[in-house]
Amino acid sequence: MKKAIVTGGTGFLGRNLIRRLCEENYQIYAVVRPSSPNLSLLPVHENVICIPCALEELPGRQAQFPRDCDAFYHFAWGGVNREEIDNASVHQSNMETSLAAVRFAIETGCQCFVDAGSRSEYGAHQGPFREDLECHPLVAYGRTKLAFSKKAAEICRGTGTRFIHARMFSVYGADDHPWSLIYTAVTRMLRNEPISLSSCKQLWNFMDVRDTSDLLLTLSEKKRMIPEDDNGIFNVATSDIRPLRDFVEEIKRITNSSSDLQFGTFSQGADSGMSILPDMTKVERIFGWKPQVTFEEGIRHMICLLEGDNHA
């Protein structure tokens, strides 16, 4: 049986990946803060073993984990909300505990360490966002994620643990954050409520979390296909790029809503108003991977879950 360690297993990405790993019959060791108020959200399955442990305590817990896990997936990173995204001290603390997780993965012989990066690392850029771009992040979250990826890659070099930095763009779906644009738009449109929005003129991209989980699994299971001299950075997005307003209006069409879409009444953060154009050439070239869920299919699936009170 394949084995994986997952941090942040009670979060949006973690829960969905754990479900996918269970489908693939992985044994999963979910590292969860003992004081986490979300402990009950961890997926329940015979293959999931909950390890109550703070990240900084991992170095003394080797006996609770098997040797040579197939993958270590790291999603535990706080301060991604609007209020703390530019809080340097919060993200510096995240980086220190995350580097401890990298060292733990190496010490226990994990074959690869897959980290959830962010589009925020790229900063302001006019053209396609390629993985070899020089990055100029605008907020502390992006700056720290970028710094972490460089340090982690250096720590892993020559150890036998492959470092993979998965740069997330805009993921939505089951268990989405209640403050996200997609969750807000879908739930309010189903109730025909007005929605305060930015101008939504920037180019954007959305990815169903089921495709995200599939790509994360592909990155770890096909790690040997990654060239030895590759930087290990991969965009996690789709090629469906269009004005953000188009996506919002498509949700209104799908929900047959009478909501008043109040464009231009919401103020965005420092790195939210610019266009994002993820280039997915590298993922397709190396792995032959393409997303399977269209935006319409993803929204309809989300509506079914919400109306059935599942994952809501």
C-alpha positions as CSV (number, residue, x, y, z in Angstrom):
1,M,0.0,0.0,0.0
2,K,1.3,3.5,-0.9
3,K,1.7,5.9,2.0
4,A,1.4,9.7,2.2
5,I,1.7,12.3,5.0
6,V,-0.6,15.3,4.7
7,T,-0.5,18.5,6.7
8,G,-3.5,20.9,6.7
9,G,-5.8,17.9,6.2
10,T,-8.8,19.8,7.7
11,G,-8.5,22.6,5.1
12,F,-10.0,23.0,1.7
13,L,-7.1,21.4,-0.4
14,G,-6.2,18.9,2.3
15,R,-9.7,17.4,2.7
16,N,-10.2,17.0,-1.1
17,L,-6.7,15.5,-1.6
18,I,-7.2,13.0,1.2
19,R,-10.5,11.9,-0.3
20,R,-8.7,11.3,-3.6
21,L,-5.8,9.5,-1.9
22,C,-8.3,7.2,-0.3
23,E,-9.8,6.4,-3.7
24,E,-6.3,5.4,-4.7
25,N,-5.9,3.2,-1.6
26,Y,-3.2,5.2,0.0
27,Q,-2.5,5.0,3.8
28,I,-2.7,8.6,4.9
29,Y,-1.1,10.1,8.0
30,A,-2.9,13.4,8.6
31,V,-0.9,15.8,10.8
32,V,-3.4,18.1,12.6
33,R,-2.8,20.7,15.3
34,P,-4.1,19.2,18.6
35,S,-6.0,22.4,19.3
36,S,-7.5,22.7,15.8
37,P,-11.2,23.7,15.9
38,N,-11.6,21.9,12.6
39,L,-10.5,18.5,13.7
40,S,-14.0,17.1,13.0
41,L,-13.7,18.1,9.4
42,L,-10.9,15.6,8.7
43,P,-12.3,13.0,6.3
44,V,-13.2,9.7,8.1
45,H,-11.9,6.6,6.3
46,E,-10.2,3.4,7.4
47,N,-7.1,4.5,5.5
48,V,-6.8,7.9,7.4
49,I,-4.7,8.0,10.5
50,C,-4.9,11.3,12.5
51,I,-1.7,12.4,14.1
52,P,-2.4,15.3,16.5
53,C,0.9,17.2,16.3
54,A,2.0,20.8,15.7
55,L,4.4,21.2,12.8
56,E,7.2,22.4,15.1
57,E,6.9,19.2,17.1
58,L,7.4,16.9,14.1
59,P,11.1,16.3,14.6
60,G,10.5,14.3,17.8
61,R,7.6,12.2,16.3
62,Q,9.4,10.0,13.8
63,A,8.2,6.9,15.6
64,Q,4.6,7.7,14.7
65,F,5.3,7.6,11.0
66,P,6.5,4.9,8.5
67,R,9.8,5.2,6.7
68,D,10.0,6.0,3.0
69,C,6.5,7.4,2.4
70,D,5.6,8.0,-1.2
71,A,4.8,11.6,-0.7
72,F,4.6,14.4,1.9
73,Y,1.9,16.9,1.0
74,H,2.2,20.2,2.8
75,F,-0.9,22.5,3.0
76,A,-0.6,23.9,6.6
77,W,0.0,27.6,6.1
78,G,-2.1,30.2,7.9
79,G,-2.8,33.8,7.2
80,V,-4.3,33.5,3.7
81,N,-7.3,35.6,4.5
82,R,-7.7,39.2,3.5
83,E,-6.7,40.6,6.9
84,E,-3.4,38.7,7.2
85,I,-2.2,38.2,3.7
86,D,0.3,41.0,4.0
87,N,1.3,40.3,7.6
88,A,5.1,39.5,7.4
89,S,5.4,38.1,10.9
90,V,2.6,35.6,10.4
91,H,4.1,34.3,7.2
92,Q,7.6,34.2,8.6
93,S,6.3,31.9,11.3
94,N,4.7,29.8,8.6
95,M,8.0,29.5,6.7
96,E,9.9,28.4,9.8
97,T,7.5,25.6,10.7
98,S,7.2,24.6,7.0
99,L,11.0,24.3,6.7
100,A,10.9,22.0,9.8
101,A,8.4,19.9,7.9
102,V,10.8,19.7,4.9
103,R,13.6,18.4,7.1
104,F,11.2,15.9,8.7
105,A,10.3,14.6,5.3
106,I,13.9,14.1,4.4
107,E,14.8,12.5,7.7
108,T,11.9,9.9,7.3
109,G,12.9,9.2,3.7
110,C,9.8,10.6,2.0
111,Q,10.3,10.3,-1.8
112,C,8.9,13.8,-2.5
113,F,7.7,16.9,-0.7
114,V,4.8,18.6,-2.5
115,D,4.2,22.2,-1.3
116,A,1.2,24.3,-2.0
117,G,2.6,27.5,-3.5
118,S,0.6,30.5,-4.8
119,R,0.0,32.6,-7.9
120,S,0.7,35.5,-5.5
121,E,4.4,34.7,-5.9
122,Y,4.5,36.0,-9.5
123,G,3.3,39.5,-8.6
124,A,2.4,42.0,-11.3
125,H,3.1,40.6,-14.8
126,Q,1.6,41.5,-18.1
127,G,2.1,38.2,-20.0
128,P,1.7,34.5,-19.4
129,F,2.7,33.3,-15.9
130,R,5.4,30.7,-16.7
131,E,7.3,28.8,-14.0
132,D,10.6,30.2,-15.1
133,L,9.6,33.8,-14.6
134,E,11.5,36.2,-12.3
135,C,8.9,36.8,-9.5
136,H,8.1,40.1,-7.9
137,P,5.4,39.4,-5.3
138,L,3.3,42.3,-4.0
139,V,2.3,41.0,-0.6
140,A,4.0,39.2,2.4
141,Y,2.2,35.9,1.6
142,G,3.7,35.7,-1.9
143,R,7.1,36.9,-0.8
144,T,7.3,34.3,1.9
145,K,6.0,31.5,-0.2
146,L,8.6,32.3,-2.8
147,A,11.4,32.5,-0.2
148,F,10.3,29.2,1.3
149,S,10.3,27.4,-2.1
150,K,13.9,28.5,-2.7
151,K,15.1,27.4,0.7
152,A,13.2,24.1,0.6
153,A,14.5,23.3,-2.8
154,E,18.1,23.8,-1.6
155,I,17.5,21.7,1.5
156,C,16.1,18.8,-0.6
157,R,18.8,18.9,-3.2
158,G,20.8,15.7,-3.2
159,T,18.8,14.1,-0.4
160,G,16.6,11.7,-2.4
161,T,13.5,13.7,-1.5
162,R,12.2,15.5,-4.6
163,F,10.9,19.0,-3.9
164,I,7.8,20.0,-5.9
165,H,6.3,23.5,-5.6
166,A,2.7,23.5,-6.9
167,R,1.7,27.1,-7.5
168,M,-2.1,27.3,-7.0
169,F,-4.2,29.8,-8.9
170,S,-7.9,30.0,-8.1
171,V,-9.3,26.7,-6.9
172,Y,-13.0,26.2,-6.1
173,G,-15.4,23.3,-5.3
174,A,-16.5,21.1,-2.3
175,D,-15.5,22.6,1.1
176,D,-14.5,25.9,-0.5
177,H,-13.8,28.8,1.9
178,P,-17.1,30.7,2.6
179,W,-15.4,34.0,1.9
180,S,-14.2,33.0,-1.6
181,L,-15.7,34.7,-4.7
182,I,-17.1,31.4,-6.1
183,Y,-18.7,30.3,-2.9
184,T,-20.1,33.8,-2.2
185,A,-21.4,34.1,-5.8
186,V,-23.1,30.7,-5.9
187,T,-24.7,30.8,-2.5
188,R,-26.0,34.3,-2.9
189,M,-27.2,33.8,-6.4
190,L,-29.1,30.7,-5.3
191,R,-30.9,33.0,-2.8
192,N,-31.3,35.8,-5.4
193,E,-29.4,38.2,-3.2
194,P,-27.4,41.2,-4.4
195,I,-23.7,40.8,-4.6
196,S,-21.0,43.5,-4.2
197,L,-18.2,42.9,-6.7
198,S,-15.1,44.5,-8.0
199,S,-15.1,45.7,-11.6
200,C,-14.2,42.2,-12.6
201,K,-12.4,43.4,-15.7
202,Q,-9.2,41.5,-15.2
203,L,-8.5,38.2,-16.9
204,W,-8.9,35.3,-14.5
205,N,-8.9,31.5,-14.2
206,F,-10.7,28.9,-12.1
207,M,-10.0,25.2,-11.4
208,D,-12.3,22.6,-9.9
209,V,-10.7,21.1,-6.7
210,R,-11.2,17.6,-8.2
211,D,-8.8,18.5,-11.0
212,T,-6.5,20.1,-8.5
213,S,-6.3,16.9,-6.5
214,D,-5.7,14.9,-9.6
215,L,-2.8,17.1,-10.7
216,L,-1.3,17.1,-7.2
217,L,-1.4,13.3,-7.3
218,T,0.1,13.3,-10.8
219,L,3.0,15.5,-9.6
220,S,3.9,13.1,-6.9
221,E,3.3,9.8,-8.6
222,K,5.1,10.8,-11.8
223,K,7.9,12.7,-10.1
224,R,10.5,10.6,-12.0
225,M,9.4,12.2,-15.2
226,I,10.5,15.6,-14.0
227,P,14.0,16.4,-15.4
228,E,16.8,16.4,-12.8
229,D,17.7,20.0,-13.5
230,D,14.1,21.3,-13.4
231,N,13.2,23.8,-10.7
232,G,10.3,21.7,-9.5
233,I,7.8,24.5,-9.9
234,F,4.4,23.7,-11.5
235,N,1.4,25.9,-12.2
236,V,-1.8,24.4,-10.9
237,A,-4.6,25.9,-13.1
238,T,-6.5,25.5,-16.3
239,S,-6.2,27.2,-19.7
240,D,-9.8,28.6,-19.5
241,I,-8.7,32.3,-19.2
242,R,-11.3,35.1,-19.6
243,P,-12.5,38.3,-18.0
244,L,-13.6,37.6,-14.4
245,R,-17.0,39.1,-15.2
246,D,-17.6,36.3,-17.7
247,F,-17.3,33.7,-14.9
248,V,-19.6,35.6,-12.6
249,E,-22.2,36.0,-15.3
250,E,-21.9,32.4,-16.2
251,I,-22.8,31.5,-12.6
252,K,-25.8,33.7,-12.8
253,R,-26.9,31.9,-16.0
254,I,-26.4,28.5,-14.4
255,T,-28.3,29.4,-11.3
256,N,-31.0,31.2,-13.2
257,S,-30.6,33.9,-10.6
258,S,-32.2,37.3,-10.3
259,S,-29.4,38.6,-8.1
260,D,-28.3,42.2,-8.7
261,L,-24.6,42.0,-9.7
262,Q,-23.1,45.2,-8.3
263,F,-19.9,45.5,-10.3
264,G,-17.4,48.1,-9.1
265,T,-18.7,48.4,-5.5
266,F,-16.1,46.1,-3.8
267,S,-12.4,47.2,-3.1
268,Q,-9.8,44.5,-3.9
269,G,-6.5,43.6,-2.3
270,A,-3.1,44.6,-3.6
271,D,-2.6,41.6,-5.8
272,S,-6.2,40.8,-6.7
273,G,-7.0,43.4,-9.3
274,M,-4.4,42.4,-11.9
275,S,-4.9,39.8,-14.6
276,I,-3.6,36.3,-14.2
277,L,-2.7,34.2,-17.2
278,P,-1.3,30.8,-16.0
279,D,0.7,29.0,-18.6
280,M,0.0,25.2,-18.4
281,T,2.5,24.2,-21.1
282,K,5.0,22.7,-18.7
283,V,2.5,20.4,-17.0
284,E,1.1,19.2,-20.3
285,R,4.6,18.7,-21.8
286,I,6.1,16.7,-19.0
287,F,3.0,14.7,-17.8
288,G,0.5,14.9,-20.6
289,W,-2.0,16.2,-18.1
290,K,-5.1,18.2,-18.8
291,P,-8.1,19.2,-16.6
292,Q,-11.3,17.2,-17.1
293,V,-13.9,19.4,-15.4
294,T,-15.3,22.4,-17.2
295,F,-16.3,25.5,-15.2
296,E,-20.0,24.9,-15.9
297,E,-19.6,21.3,-14.7
298,G,-17.8,22.4,-11.6
299,I,-20.4,25.0,-10.7
300,R,-23.3,22.5,-11.2
301,H,-21.5,20.0,-9.0
302,M,-21.0,22.6,-6.3
303,I,-24.7,23.5,-6.5
304,C,-25.7,19.9,-6.0
305,L,-23.5,19.6,-3.0
306,L,-24.8,22.9,-1.5
307,E,-28.5,22.0,-2.1
308,G,-27.9,18.5,-0.6
309,D,-26.2,20.1,2.4
310,N,-23.0,18.2,1.7
311,H,-19.7,20.0,2.4
312,A,-21.7,23.2,2.8
